Amino acid sequence: MKVYILLIIITSFAFGFLEKVDSKPSPYPFEAIFNFGDSLSDTGNFLASGAILFPVIGKLPYGETFFKHATGRCSDGRLVIDFIAEAYGLPYLPPYLNLTKGQNIHHGVNFAVAGATALDTEFFIKKGLGNFLWTKNSLNIQLGWFKNLKPSLCTTKQDCDNYFKRSLFLVGEIGGNDYNYAAFAGNITQLQANVPLVVEAITKTISELIAEGAVELLVPGNLPIGCSALYLTLFRSRNIEDYDKNGCLKAFNGFAEYHNKELNLALETLRQKNPHARIMYGFTSGALRACCGGGGPFNFNISARCGHIGSKACADPSTYANWDGIHLTEAAYRHIAKAIFNFGDSISDSGNADKTHPPLPSNSPYGSTYFKHPAGRLSDGRLIIDFIAEAYGLPFLPAYLNLTKDQDIKKGVNFAFAGATALDFEYFIRNGVDKPATDKSLSIQLGWFKKIKPSICKSKKECDGFFKKSLFLVGEIGGNDIIAHLSYRNVTELRELVPPMVEAITNAIITLIEEGVVELAVPGNFPIGCISGVLTLVNSTQKYDYDQFGCLISYNTFIEYYNGQLKQAIETLRQKHPRVKIMYFDYYNDAKRLFQTPQQYGFTSDKNEIIKACCGASGTYNVNVNIACGSPATTVCPDPSKVINWDGAHFTEAAYKQIAKGLVEGPFVNPSLKSPPFKIA
């Protein structure tokens, strides 16, 4: 009979491929690991506490195989937590009770203690089991240690959010000792009655960690205790029917299965309450090992990678999270993102407006950088929405107006339309201002979504399941509403436009929530005072109107006001809909940093060139409102990747890429997006 130690981790452990912002690409998605548990993962806390009831843990043969000396681990060598740390390029976790002053703990800490229980000591004392306890350092005590240590890891909320976004929290295995103590005392009948209490203690700890900022949690179930030598010895039976074909005690394994089932149900409830957090549990074998590879502890061999001679694929990839050591299986991707649906204007339109206009010539500069031909996008290449889709392993979103009969739309659809407004077309007619370039406002796009919804899902249950794994982007929208009023109102009067714009966006969000949507991203607006088209339209001759970067101060201040009002409205919606995750995409600061320190992101350091349009027709900002990019009179800059502004109204692919990185990998989303499986490259 073989009982593999990986049975400890019956969880969906995702081995993604992400890129750290300022380093070479790395296959490691986590920068730190924090572990809570018992002897299955204790790397020295019990020994540091004195190990009074099990002093031999501090002597050989413990530790003899790998370390050649005792380390406080209840094994001859490394534990599962050690192999996990190795797999993610991290050092072995230092035990909390061995930490020294000034020690670097930014790669994680181990709080697990051998003998620890999920329930507090008082529970066992009341049950008359106090003498059996190895330690009083229960899960709740370990959680307190983490809270005490947290100020040493991060100080501000933003700092903690960024740090914990790349940190993995392991809560368990824990609970085994709660049952062991009762079983060893002969109180077997009490075991099942303790399960709800143990599960509640575990879920309470998970909830508190999420409240502290944790977003990536791995929760192992219990071991098949009926296969352990200890249980087989203590509860030996003469009845052959008590054993399964592997020689394990069926009743005790059945009990472990019951515990795991109840734990899994509780975790699903936590997922519903905390949609922004990823609580992993479920895969049976592929937690660490790659499905396709050439051998080794994790089935990853650089000389026999997946697809090469010497490699072999597993029989059932659906039971693995890891595909080839770098990428995930389809089963894992299913737990990350199923689809993206997008609403907006030209910042994210991937072909809807193009469908209603004569096609651009094949030699148009639009799309030239990436697609090598016009692709329905108002940029030289990909947009923010394209980079987000790529990061989550999804195809580019098809434009709604380009959909064909029976086309598969289960990966998402793009409803954005260039020139679209947040306010309806009639608003502009009523107020006597320039009519927008299109009547395909946000409410029209919502109508399109409602029209195709029956093609996506039919019953409420089916829709709830589908939308739970879908991301909805509402915007950026509103920029065209502002542009339409520039000729009629000064920047102060523009503030009168903000309440109806924000109301239109919030109404759209409410409508989507009523349709069953539970995860939405709402971008704010860009620093329009830095956009070459606005700079050209305003054309101020007063030096004090500009900041040190050449941007119009008052127009950026107006956008800050608008974004502030939008964020307040989003917060109100969060309070009304606590089960819905509504993220704010900070386009303003994400883009503004590019103008402030362009050379840091690969752009030109020339302050005059950085605010010019790449494609245009001369002038201070290379913009002529009467001559569009691509016309015979326009020119294109030699290297679009070195500039931010593309055509006076839109950014280059290089700029959109950096903005997307700031959202997916950086600090410009609140709350954070789920960690994607791919880097933005």
N, C-alpha and C positions, 0 to 999 in steps of 0.2 A: 504493500500500500504506500502510495506517495501522496503526501499532503504538501503542496507547494506554498511557500510563504506569500506569494503574490495573491493568494486567496484573501489575504487581509484587505486588499484594496478592490472591492467590488464597486467601482465608481467610474464615471466618465472623465478620465483624466486627459486633457487636451494638450498635445505637444505641438504648439504652433510655431510659426516662423516669423518673428517680428524683428524690427530694426530699432536699435537704440538711436536716439536722435543724433548724438555726436560721436558715433563710433562706427566701425565697420559692421556690416550685416551680421547678426548673431542668430543662431537657431534657438535661443533661449527666451521664452516669453516672461519668465519671472526673475526679478532681481533679488527677491528675498522669500524665505519660507518661515512661517511661524507655526509651531507644532504643539498640540495639546493632547494628552493621552496618558497611557500607562506603560507597563514594562515592554510592550511591543515596540515602543518608540523612544523610551527614555535613554538618553545618551550620557547620563551621569548625575541627574538630580537626586535620585534615591541614595546613591553612594555618598554624595556631598552632604546629604542630610543625616548621615550616620549609619544607615543601613543596619539598624539594630537587629531586626528580625530576619535579615538575610545577609549576614556579613560576608559570605563566600563570594558575593558578586564582585568584591574588590580583590579577588585572587585568581590566579590561573587554576583551572584551564579556561575560565572566562576570558575571551579576547584573544585566545592563542592563535587562531587561524590567520587573522589579518593584522591585528595590531601588535601581536606578540606579547601583550600584557593586558591586564584587566583595565577596562575604561569605564565601568559602570553600566555597560550594556548587558542585557540578559541573553547573551548568545556567545558563540565562539568567535564571532567577528562582527561584521556590519549588519545593520538592521534595514528594514524597508526604507525608513526615512533617510538613511545614509545613501542608499542607491538612488532615491529620488533626487537628493541634492546633487549627487554626481551627474545624474542624467541632465540636470539643468545648469551644469557648470558652476555650481555653488559649493562653498566649503561645507564640511560637516557642521551641523548646527551646534553651537555651544550651549551647554545646559545653563539655565537661568541661575541656578545656585552657585555656579562656578565663575560667574562674570566678575571681572575685575574693573576697577575704576579706569575710565578712559578707553575701555576696550571697544573696538569697532563692531557694532552689532547690526549694521545696515544690510547684511545679507541674511539676517534672521536669527531667531533664538528658539531653543527647545524648552518648553515648559512641562513636558510630560514627566511623570514620576511613577516608578514601578509600584504596583499595588494600588494606584489611584482609582477612585470610583467616580461615577457620574453624580451620584447622590452625596450629600454632605455627611460628615462623620456622625452628626446627631441622629440621623436616621438609623444607623446601625447600632448605636448605643441603646436607643429606644427598643430595638428589636432583640437586644441581648447578644449582639454580634460584635460588640466593640473590641473584644479581645482578639478577634481574627484579623483586624485591620493592620496592614503593613505601614500605612501612612495616613496622616490626616490631610494631606495635600490633594484634595479632591479637585474636580474640574472647575468648580467655582473659585477655589483658591488660586489655581493656575490662571484663570481669567483675571483675577485681581493683580497677579504679578505682571501680566501684560499691560494692564491699565497703568500701573506704576511706572512701567518702562516706556510707555508711549511718548512722553515728552522728550525722551532722549532720541527718538526716531524721527519725529517731525513736530513742528510747533504750530503753524497756522493750519486752518482747515484746507486751504488750497494745497499746501505742502503735503498734508496727510493724504488728501484725495489722490494726488499724483503718485505718491509713494505706494499706497496700498493698491492702486490700480495695477501695479506690476508685482504684487506680493500674493503669495499663495498661503492660505490658512488651512491647516489640517486639524480637524476637530475629531480626534479619535484615531484608531479604535479606542473607545471608552465605553464602559458598561459591563464588560466581561467580568471584572472583579466584583461588581455589585451582585452578580449571579453566583460567582464562584464562592464567595463568603457564605452565602445562604446554603449552597449545595454542600460545601465542606462541613457545615454545621449540621447537616442532615435535614435541613428544612426545605426539601425539594418542592413541596406543594406551594411554597411562597414565591417560587421563581416567576411564574406567569403573572401573578398579581403585581410584581415589581416592574414589569415592562412599561406600562404607561408612565410611571414615575421616572424611570431611567430616560425614556424618550423625551419626556418633558424637560428634564434637566439638560439634555443635549441641545434641544431646539432653543431653549432659553439662552444658552451660551452662544449659539449661532446668531440669534437675534441681537444680542448685546455686541457681538463682534461687528455685525453689519452696522449697528448704531455708531460704533467707533470708527467706521469707514471702510471695513473689509468688503470687497466686492467679488473676490474669487475664493471660494471655499470648497474643500474636498472633505466629504464626510464618509468614512469607511463604515461598513456594517460589521457585524460580529463574525467571528470565526466559526467553522464547523466543529464545535466543541466536542461533538460525539466522536470525532476522529482523533482527539488528543490523547496521548498516552496516559495523562493524568486521569481523565474521566473514564477511559477504558479500564484503568486499574481500580479506581475507587468504586465504580459502579458495574463491575464485571457481572455478567448474567450467564446463567446456564441455558437460558432459552435462546435457541438459534434464531428465532423470529425477531429478537430484539436488535439484531444486527443487519446492516445492508450488505450488498454484494462486495463492498470494499472493506468490510469488517468494522464499520463505524456504528455507534449506537444511534439508532434511528430516532429515538425519542428526544435525545439532546440536540441532534441536528435539526429536528423539527422545531424545537424550541428556538434555536438560533435563527431559523428561517422566519419564525413568527416575530421575533425581535426586529429583524431586518425589514420585514414587511411593514410593521408599524412605524419604524423609523422612516422608511421611504415615503409613506403616506404623510407623515408630519413634514418631511422636507418639501413635498409638493405644495402643502399649505403655505410654507414659508416662501416658496418661489412666487406664489400668487400675491403674497403681501409685499414682497421685495423684488419686483420685476427687474430692477437695475442690477441685482446681484446674481452671480452665477454659482449655484449650489449644486455641486456635482456628485452624482451617485448613479450607478446603473450598469456600466460595462463589466463583463465578467472576466475578461482575460487581457484585453489590450491596453491596460492602464499605462504600462511603460514600454512594452515591447512593440516594435514595428511589425505590422502585418507582413510587409514585403521587404525582405532584406537578406543578408548573407551571413547570418549567425552572430554569435557574441551574446553577452548578457541581455542586450536590448534588441537583438536581431538587426543591428546596424553595423555594417562593415564597409568602410570607405572604399575598399578595393573590390567589393562585390555588392554595389548598391542595387536597389530595386531595378529590375529590368536588365541588369548585366549578368554575365556568366557567373554562376555560383550562387545567385539569389533565388529565393523561392517565396511565393505568396502563401499566406495562411488560408485555411479552408473556408473560413467565414469572416470576411472583413467587417461584417456588421457587429461583431462582438469586440472589435478593436476601436480605440480612439486614434491610434497612430497608424498611418499608412506606410510611409517609407523612411521614417526617422526625421523628416522635415515637415511633411504635409500631413493633413488629417484624412481620415476616411470619410466617405459620404455620410455615414451614420453620425460621425462627430459634427460635420458641417450642419446636419439637420438640427443640432442642438444650439447652433450659434445664430444663424440667420436664414430664414426660409425665403423671404422676399422683401423688396423695397418698393414703395409707392411714393412718387414724388409730385408735388404741386409747386408751381412757381412761375418764373418769367425766363428771360433770356439767359440768366445766370445758370440755369439748369435744363433748358429746353434742348432735347436731343433729336429734334426733327419735326415737331408738330407745326411750328410756323413755316418751316421749309416746305411742308406738304401743301400749303395754301398759296405759295408764291412760285414764280417761274424758277426753274433750277439755276443755280450759279454755274458759271463756266468751269470746266474741269481744272483750269489753271488758276482758279481763285485762290488767294492766300488762306482763306478759311479752311481749317483742317489740315493744312500743309505739313505741320510738324509731325503729327502722329499718324493720321489716317491717309495722308498723301493725296487727299481729295476732299472736297466739301462733304461734311458728314452731318449737316443739320445743326451744327453747333456754332455759336457766335464767338469763336476763338480760333487760335491756330491749331488746337488739338483737343485734348480731353478737358472735361469740366470737373468740378468738385464731386458731383454725383457719380461720375465715372470712376474716379479714384476710390470713393467709398465702396462702390459695388465690387471693384477688383479686390479690395482689402478683405471683403467678406466672401470671396470665392463665387460671386454672382456675375452673370453676364451683364453687359451694358443694357440699361433699361430700354425696351422698345417704346418708341413714341406712340401714344394712343391712336393718333390719326393714321399711323402706318400699319396698324394691326390688320392682319388678314384673317379670313374665316378659319376657325379651328386652331388658330395659333396658340401655342402654349404660353400662358401668361402667369403661370404659378411662381415665377421668379420675380414678378413685379412689372409695373408699367409706369411710364413717365407721362404725366398730364401737363407738365409745364409748357407754357406758350410764350415765345418771345414777344415783349411788348405788353404782357398781361399786367393787370392792376389788382390790388386788393379790393378796391371799391368797384362797384358795378359801373358799366358804361354809362348808364343813365345819370349817374351822379355828376359826371363831367359835363354832360349836356345841360343839366339843370343849373349848374353853377357857371356856365358860360366860359369855360376854360378850354384849352386845346384838347380835342378828343384824343384818346389813346390810339396807338397804332392798331389795336385789336379790341374786339368786344369779348375775348375769351378770358374773362376775369376769373378770380378764384372761385366764385360760386358756380360758374359754368364748368370749371374743371371738376368740382365736387359732383356735379351732375353726371359727368362722364364716368366718374368712379362708381356712382350708384348704379349706372346703367350696366357696367360690366361685372359688378359684384356677384350676380347669380352665376356667372361663368367661373368664378373663383371658388365659391362655396355656396351650399344651398341651405342647409339647416343651421340653426343657431349654434349647435354643438360643433359642427364642422367649421363654421366661421370663427368661433372662439379659439379652436385649436390652431387654425391657420394664422389668424392675426396675432396670436400669442408669440409667434416666431417671425413676425413681420415688422419692419420699420417704416414709419410714415414720415416723410419730410414735408413740412408746410412752409415753403419759402426757400430762399429769400423771395419775398413778395412785398411790394410797396414802393420800390425805387422808382417805378414808372409813374406812380401817383404823384410823387414829389416832383419829378422832372416836368410833368404836365403843368405844374403850378409855378415853375420858376420865373416865367415871364410876367406873371400876374401878381406875385406876392414877394415881399422881401423876406429875408430869412427869419425874421421875428414873426411875421404873419403866417409863415409855414406851420407854426406850432398849432394853429387852429385845425390843421389837417390831421393831426396825430390821433385824436380820440376816435373819429370814424374809421381810420385805417386799422387801428388796434382792435376795434370792435369787430371789424370784418374778419380779421385773422382769428380772433378768439371764437367767433361764431363758427368758423370753418372747423376749428379744433373740436368744439362741442359736437358738431355734426358727425365728425369722424368717430368720436368716442361713442356716440349713440349708435353708430354702425358696428361697433364692436372692437374698435382699435384700442390697444392698450400700451403702445410704445410709439411716441411721437418726438420728432426733433423740429424745433422752431428756430430758424436762424434770425438774428437781428440784421441790421443793414450795415453796409460797408462805410468806411470813412470817405464819403463822396467829395469832401474837400480836397482829396488827393487824386481824384479821377480826372484825367486830362480833358474829357469832354465838359465837365462842370467847370473846371478852371478856365476853359475857353469861353463858355457861355457867360460866366460872371465877369471875367476879364477886368478885375479890379486893378487900378493903378496905384493903390495905396499900399505901401510896403507893410504897414502894420496889420493889414488884413491877412497876412501869411505867417505861418510858423517857420521855424528854422529849417523845416524839410520842404518848404515851398507849398504847403497845403493851406487851403482856406480855413482859418480858425473858426469863423462863425458857422460855416456849413458842417464842419465836424462836430461842433458843439451841439448843433441842432440834431444830428444823428445820435449823439450820446443821449440827448433828451428823449428822442423817439424810442431808442433801445431800452432806456430806463422804464418808460411807460409800458412797453411790450413785456418786459421782465416782470413788472408788477402784476400785469394781467395773467401771465403764465403762473405766477405764484398763487393767485386767487383760484385758478383752475386746478392747481395741484391740491389745494385745500378741499375743493369740492369733489375731487375725483382721486382719492388717495391710492386707489388700486391701479391707476394709470401712471406710467412713467412719461413725464414730459420734460424733454431735455432742451436747454437753450444753447444754440450754436452762436458763439461770440465771434461773428464775422468781423466785427469792427476792430477789435484788438488783434485778432488773428492776422488780418490784412495790414493793419497799421504798422506792426513790427517790421514788415517787409520794407516799408518806406523809410523807417527810422534807421535800420541797420541792414541795408540791402546786400552789402558784401558778405554778410554772415550767411546768407542763403543763396549765394552764387550769382547775385545780380550785380550790375555795374555800380560802382561807388560814386559815379558822377551825379551830383545832386540835380543838375539840369536835365540830364538824359533820363533819369529814373522816373520822372513825372511826365515824360513825353509818351505819346502813343507810338507803338512800333509801326503800325500800318495807318497811314494818313497822307495828308496833302499840305505839308509845310505849316508855317505859323509857329508861334512860341511853343505850343504843345503838340505840333504836328497834327492838328485837328482842324478840319474845315467842315462845318455842319452841313454844307451843301454838297460835299464830295465824299461819298462813302468809301470805306476801305474796299479795295478790289477794283475801283474805277480806274480807267486809264491814267488819270492824273495823279494817282497815289503811288507811293513807294512803300516797300517793306524793309524794316531794319535788317541788318546782316544776320543778327543772331537773336531771335525772339526769346531764347532762354535767359538772356541777360537783362531783360526789362520786365516790368510789371504790367503796364498798360498795353493793351493790344490795339484797339481801334477807337479809343476815346470813350467808350462806354463799358467795355469788358476787359478782363484780364487775360494774360497769356496762359498757356498750359502750365508753364513753369511756376507761375504765381498760384494758380489753382491747386497745383500739386502741393505746394508748401502750406496752403490754407487747409487742404484735406489732411495733411500730416498733423497739423496743429489740432485738428478735431479728433482724428482717430487715435493718434499717439501722444498728443500733447494736452495742454491744460485748458483748451478753449471750449470745452463742453461741460455743462453742469445740469444734472449729474453725468458721470462718465458713460461713454458707450461701452458695450461689451467688447472685450479684447478680440480683435479679428485674427484669423489664422494666417494672413499674409501681410508682408510688409508693403508699404507704398514705395515703389522704386521707379 
